[in-house]
Amino acid sequence: MRLYAETAGLRARQVLVDLAVLAWTAAWVAAGMALYRLVERLAVPGARVEQAGSGFAGDVAEIQQTIGRVPVVGDQLQAPFGRLAGTGRTLAAAGVAQQEVVHQLALWLGVLVAAVPVVALLLVWLPHRVAWAREAGAASRLRLDGADLELFAIRAVANRPLRQLHRVSPDPAGDLRAGEYEALADLELRTMGLRARPRRP
C-alpha cells in the first residue's frame, strides 16, 4: 500500500486532510479531558462527606473507648457510642460511593464527547483513505512490474470524464483501437496520484 501520492498536488491535499484529521482528533480528545476534569469537581462534596464521616467515626470510637473505662456504667454506655460510630462509617461510605459515581460519570462523558466525533470522522475518512492506498499500491506494482499500458488506458476510457479524455486525445476510442495507450494511461495514473510512466521508445 502507498500512504501518499507521487504527484505534488494530490500529495499536498492528502497531507492537509491527514493533518486536519489529527487536529480534529486532538481537539475532541482535549474537549473530552476538559469535560472529565470539570465533572470530577463534583466529587469534592463526596470527599468532604467521607472525611467528615471518617473523622466523626474516629472521634466517637475514641470516646467509646474512654467511656468503657468508666467503672460500673462504662460497659452500658459503650453501645450507644458504638452505634454513633457506625453512623459515621455509613456517612463515610456514602461519600465514597458518591465519588465513585461522579468518577464513572466523568469518565464516560469524557469518552463519549471525545469518541463520537472522532469515530464519525474516521468512518467517513478512513475507508476512502485505505481504498486509495490499496488501489494506488496495486497500480504502482503493476507499473513497476512492467504491465502493459493497455490496462491503464482502458481504465481511463472507462472511468474518466469525457472532457478529461478529450484533453489528452481527440479520439480516445481510436487510440485504443490503434494501440496508442500512452496518453490515456498517463491520464489514469496521474488521476490516481502516480507519476506517469515514461513513454516507450
C-alpha beads as a LAMMPS data file, in Angstrom:
LAMMPS data file: protein, C-alpha beads

201 atoms
200 bonds

1 atom types
1 bond types

-500.0 500.0 xlo xhi
-500.0 500.0 ylo yhi
-500.0 500.0 zlo zhi

Masses

1 110.0

Atoms # bond

1 1 1 0.000 0.000 0.000
2 1 1 1.074 3.565 -0.662
3 1 1 0.478 6.155 2.023
4 1 1 0.788 9.244 -0.167
5 1 1 0.570 10.102 -3.835
6 1 1 3.605 10.722 -6.005
7 1 1 2.139 13.788 -7.680
8 1 1 2.600 17.012 -5.735
9 1 1 -0.997 18.272 -5.912
10 1 1 -2.726 15.167 -4.609
11 1 1 0.031 14.522 -2.063
12 1 1 -0.379 18.051 -0.660
13 1 1 -4.152 17.568 -0.360
14 1 1 -3.680 14.218 1.362
15 1 1 -1.200 15.660 3.849
16 1 1 -3.523 18.588 4.599
17 1 1 -6.504 16.283 5.118
18 1 1 -4.471 13.964 7.352
19 1 1 -3.300 16.924 9.424
20 1 1 -6.893 18.160 9.673
21 1 1 -7.976 14.718 10.909
22 1 1 -5.196 14.749 13.515
23 1 1 -6.160 18.269 14.624
24 1 1 -9.845 17.273 14.827
25 1 1 -8.942 14.206 16.897
26 1 1 -6.660 16.176 19.231
27 1 1 -9.292 18.889 19.705
28 1 1 -12.033 16.452 20.676
29 1 1 -9.716 14.443 22.939
30 1 1 -8.804 17.709 24.682
31 1 1 -12.516 18.559 24.972
32 1 1 -13.230 15.140 26.485
33 1 1 -10.418 15.544 29.011
34 1 1 -11.612 19.041 29.922
35 1 1 -15.141 17.745 30.488
36 1 1 -13.756 14.882 32.578
37 1 1 -11.866 17.303 34.830
38 1 1 -14.915 19.567 35.094
39 1 1 -17.281 16.786 36.131
40 1 1 -14.678 15.353 38.516
41 1 1 -15.011 18.538 40.563
42 1 1 -18.486 17.342 41.554
43 1 1 -16.749 14.660 43.636
44 1 1 -15.391 17.274 46.057
45 1 1 -18.542 17.270 48.274
46 1 1 -18.377 13.474 48.402
47 1 1 -14.747 13.637 49.532
48 1 1 -15.722 16.080 52.268
49 1 1 -18.566 13.831 53.373
50 1 1 -16.151 10.903 53.505
51 1 1 -13.664 12.906 55.568
52 1 1 -16.387 14.140 57.906
53 1 1 -17.837 10.658 58.382
54 1 1 -14.423 9.097 58.971
55 1 1 -13.438 11.842 61.414
56 1 1 -16.752 11.548 63.265
57 1 1 -16.451 7.763 63.476
58 1 1 -12.879 8.039 64.751
59 1 1 -13.767 10.621 67.381
60 1 1 -16.764 8.625 68.605
61 1 1 -14.644 5.455 68.750
62 1 1 -12.133 7.239 70.997
63 1 1 -14.955 8.462 73.234
64 1 1 -16.365 4.940 73.314
65 1 1 -13.032 3.565 74.476
66 1 1 -12.744 6.258 77.132
67 1 1 -16.262 5.681 78.422
68 1 1 -15.622 1.941 78.509
69 1 1 -13.084 2.563 81.246
70 1 1 -15.665 4.276 83.486
71 1 1 -16.456 2.000 86.460
72 1 1 -19.872 0.322 86.691
73 1 1 -21.705 2.112 83.803
74 1 1 -18.898 2.159 81.262
75 1 1 -19.891 -1.050 79.508
76 1 1 -23.534 0.030 79.248
77 1 1 -22.656 3.431 77.738
78 1 1 -20.383 1.953 75.095
79 1 1 -23.230 0.550 72.955
80 1 1 -24.846 3.912 72.005
81 1 1 -21.459 5.341 71.071
82 1 1 -20.770 2.236 69.016
83 1 1 -23.949 2.925 67.042
84 1 1 -22.849 6.550 66.584
85 1 1 -19.500 5.379 65.249
86 1 1 -21.365 3.112 62.823
87 1 1 -23.361 6.108 61.614
88 1 1 -20.097 7.941 60.908
89 1 1 -18.774 4.973 58.948
90 1 1 -22.022 4.821 56.957
91 1 1 -21.647 8.512 56.174
92 1 1 -18.066 7.959 55.027
93 1 1 -19.166 5.044 52.822
94 1 1 -21.842 7.264 51.258
95 1 1 -19.165 9.837 50.455
96 1 1 -17.004 7.170 48.817
97 1 1 -19.961 5.920 46.763
98 1 1 -20.774 9.452 45.611
99 1 1 -17.183 9.973 44.495
100 1 1 -17.242 6.699 42.564
101 1 1 -20.470 7.635 40.780
102 1 1 -19.064 11.033 39.843
103 1 1 -15.822 9.441 38.644
104 1 1 -17.681 6.983 36.401
105 1 1 -19.936 9.734 35.070
106 1 1 -16.954 11.974 34.317
107 1 1 -15.105 9.125 32.615
108 1 1 -17.991 8.098 30.357
109 1 1 -18.950 11.661 29.475
110 1 1 -15.349 12.437 28.570
111 1 1 -15.038 9.297 26.462
112 1 1 -18.336 9.945 24.652
113 1 1 -17.511 13.585 23.922
114 1 1 -14.118 12.587 22.535
115 1 1 -15.074 9.358 20.781
116 1 1 -18.309 10.195 18.949
117 1 1 -16.960 12.996 16.693
118 1 1 -13.639 11.218 16.140
119 1 1 -15.265 7.890 15.233
120 1 1 -17.786 9.651 12.977
121 1 1 -14.975 11.340 11.066
122 1 1 -12.936 8.141 10.846
123 1 1 -15.916 6.257 9.443
124 1 1 -16.095 8.798 6.617
125 1 1 -12.386 9.434 6.037
126 1 1 -10.641 6.130 6.718
127 1 1 -12.418 3.871 4.166
128 1 1 -11.631 6.306 1.338
129 1 1 -8.036 6.672 2.505
130 1 1 -7.487 2.913 2.738
131 1 1 -9.227 2.288 -0.586
132 1 1 -6.988 4.835 -2.328
133 1 1 -3.865 3.405 -0.690
134 1 1 -4.688 -0.128 -1.802
135 1 1 -5.662 0.907 -5.320
136 1 1 -2.620 3.146 -5.795
137 1 1 -0.358 0.461 -4.365
138 1 1 -1.711 -2.133 -6.781
139 1 1 -1.379 0.266 -9.732
140 1 1 2.156 1.141 -8.688
141 1 1 3.146 -2.519 -8.553
142 1 1 1.646 -3.127 -11.996
143 1 1 3.504 -0.130 -13.330
144 1 1 6.810 -1.189 -11.785
145 1 1 6.353 -4.768 -12.947
146 1 1 6.136 -3.506 -16.499
147 1 1 2.448 -4.282 -17.023
148 1 1 1.112 -3.255 -20.403
149 1 1 -0.188 0.305 -20.596
150 1 1 -3.343 -1.026 -22.215
151 1 1 -4.848 -1.786 -18.794
152 1 1 -4.483 1.820 -17.589
153 1 1 -5.681 3.187 -20.934
154 1 1 -8.850 1.075 -20.763
155 1 1 -9.452 2.203 -17.183
156 1 1 -9.072 5.830 -18.269
157 1 1 -11.642 5.443 -21.047
158 1 1 -13.999 3.652 -18.639
159 1 1 -13.572 5.953 -15.625
160 1 1 -12.507 9.447 -16.689
161 1 1 -14.979 12.179 -17.705
162 1 1 -15.160 12.930 -21.427
163 1 1 -13.688 16.400 -21.002
164 1 1 -10.544 14.908 -19.442
165 1 1 -10.253 12.313 -22.192
166 1 1 -10.525 14.951 -24.919
167 1 1 -7.769 16.962 -23.281
168 1 1 -5.293 14.151 -23.893
169 1 1 -6.701 12.741 -27.130
170 1 1 -9.211 13.913 -29.740
171 1 1 -10.202 10.280 -30.374
172 1 1 -9.755 8.106 -27.247
173 1 1 -11.557 5.104 -28.741
174 1 1 -9.451 5.378 -31.891
175 1 1 -6.299 5.451 -29.786
176 1 1 -7.382 2.237 -28.060
177 1 1 -8.058 0.527 -31.376
178 1 1 -4.725 1.728 -32.769
179 1 1 -2.794 0.609 -29.688
180 1 1 -1.835 4.167 -28.700
181 1 1 -2.115 3.771 -24.949
182 1 1 0.494 6.159 -23.533
183 1 1 -1.539 9.367 -23.208
184 1 1 -4.610 7.634 -21.802
185 1 1 -2.536 5.552 -19.386
186 1 1 -0.711 8.679 -18.228
187 1 1 -4.089 10.317 -17.528
188 1 1 -5.254 7.382 -15.407
189 1 1 -2.007 7.126 -13.475
190 1 1 -1.887 10.858 -12.735
191 1 1 -5.510 10.797 -11.634
192 1 1 -4.553 8.140 -9.105
193 1 1 -1.664 10.309 -7.904
194 1 1 1.082 8.298 -9.577
195 1 1 3.717 9.695 -11.866
196 1 1 3.136 8.817 -15.466
197 1 1 5.236 6.068 -16.937
198 1 1 7.923 7.260 -19.308
199 1 1 6.947 6.869 -22.930
200 1 1 8.350 3.792 -24.563
201 1 1 10.815 4.453 -27.423

Bonds

1 1 1 2
2 1 2 3
3 1 3 4
4 1 4 5
5 1 5 6
6 1 6 7
7 1 7 8
8 1 8 9
9 1 9 10
10 1 10 11
11 1 11 12
12 1 12 13
13 1 13 14
14 1 14 15
15 1 15 16
16 1 16 17
17 1 17 18
18 1 18 19
19 1 19 20
20 1 20 21
21 1 21 22
22 1 22 23
23 1 23 24
24 1 24 25
25 1 25 26
26 1 26 27
27 1 27 28
28 1 28 29
29 1 29 30
30 1 30 31
31 1 31 32
32 1 32 33
33 1 33 34
34 1 34 35
35 1 35 36
36 1 36 37
37 1 37 38
38 1 38 39
39 1 39 40
40 1 40 41
41 1 41 42
42 1 42 43
43 1 43 44
44 1 44 45
45 1 45 46
46 1 46 47
47 1 47 48
48 1 48 49
49 1 49 50
50 1 50 51
51 1 51 52
52 1 52 53
53 1 53 54
54 1 54 55
55 1 55 56
56 1 56 57
57 1 57 58
58 1 58 59
59 1 59 60
60 1 60 61
61 1 61 62
62 1 62 63
63 1 63 64
64 1 64 65
65 1 65 66
66 1 66 67
67 1 67 68
68 1 68 69
69 1 69 70
70 1 70 71
71 1 71 72
72 1 72 73
73 1 73 74
74 1 74 75
75 1 75 76
76 1 76 77
77 1 77 78
78 1 78 79
79 1 79 80
80 1 80 81
81 1 81 82
82 1 82 83
83 1 83 84
84 1 84 85
85 1 85 86
86 1 86 87
87 1 87 88
88 1 88 89
89 1 89 90
90 1 90 91
91 1 91 92
92 1 92 93
93 1 93 94
94 1 94 95
95 1 95 96
96 1 96 97
97 1 97 98
98 1 98 99
99 1 99 100
100 1 100 101
101 1 101 102
102 1 102 103
103 1 103 104
104 1 104 105
105 1 105 106
106 1 106 107
107 1 107 108
108 1 108 109
109 1 109 110
110 1 110 111
111 1 111 112
112 1 112 113
113 1 113 114
114 1 114 115
115 1 115 116
116 1 116 117
117 1 117 118
118 1 118 119
119 1 119 120
120 1 120 121
121 1 121 122
122 1 122 123
123 1 123 124
124 1 124 125
125 1 125 126
126 1 126 127
127 1 127 128
128 1 128 129
129 1 129 130
130 1 130 131
131 1 131 132
132 1 132 133
133 1 133 134
134 1 134 135
135 1 135 136
136 1 136 137
137 1 137 138
138 1 138 139
139 1 139 140
140 1 140 141
141 1 141 142
142 1 142 143
143 1 143 144
144 1 144 145
145 1 145 146
146 1 146 147
147 1 147 148
148 1 148 149
149 1 149 150
150 1 150 151
151 1 151 152
152 1 152 153
153 1 153 154
154 1 154 155
155 1 155 156
156 1 156 157
157 1 157 158
158 1 158 159
159 1 159 160
160 1 160 161
161 1 161 162
162 1 162 163
163 1 163 164
164 1 164 165
165 1 165 166
166 1 166 167
167 1 167 168
168 1 168 169
169 1 169 170
170 1 170 171
171 1 171 172
172 1 172 173
173 1 173 174
174 1 174 175
175 1 175 176
176 1 176 177
177 1 177 178
178 1 178 179
179 1 179 180
180 1 180 181
181 1 181 182
182 1 182 183
183 1 183 184
184 1 184 185
185 1 185 186
186 1 186 187
187 1 187 188
188 1 188 189
189 1 189 190
190 1 190 191
191 1 191 192
192 1 192 193
193 1 193 194
194 1 194 195
195 1 195 196
196 1 196 197
197 1 197 198
198 1 198 199
199 1 199 200
200 1 200 201
